[in-house]
Amino acid sequence: MNADMVGIVGKVHPMKAKEDVYIFELDLDRIIAKKTGKMKYKEISKYPTIKKDLAIIVDEDITNDEIKKQIKKSAGGLLIDMKLFDVYTGVNIQKGKKSMAYSLIFGAKDKTLTDEEVNQLLEKIIAFLQKEISAELRK
């Protein structure tokens, strides 16, 4: 191994194994030596999460980063994760606009969230997006 390598992966030769067999070797000392800064971890919550999808219509020049920033700002600490899963322009979407759909995951460290709590939070997010970036809820 050269100085930058931390491991190798390979397929066992067909003369040594009848089935496809792969092996790997990792040099943990090299991996740990390459780690810089303090390690961070988040404890996994023992309470379930709730996933909601949100589709909004915005001006074409509004970026994903801008929308995500606004969602985080309005959602508070109960928003665990969000992913953009669809961008659409075309039939039923006004010219100069686009539809962006997000998957939002909510959860709390100390309790199970109710549907009512999450729906209220979703309404707050929608109202905030309408106010800040003139978003419309896609129906």
Secondary structure, 3 states (H helix, E strand, C coil): CCCCCCEEEEECCCCCCCCCCEEEEECHHHHHHHCCCCCCCCCCCCCCCEEEEEEEEEECCCCHHHHHHHHHHHHHHHEEEEEEEEEECCCCCCCCEEEEEEEEEECCCCCCCCHHHHHHHHHHHHHHHHHHHCCEECC
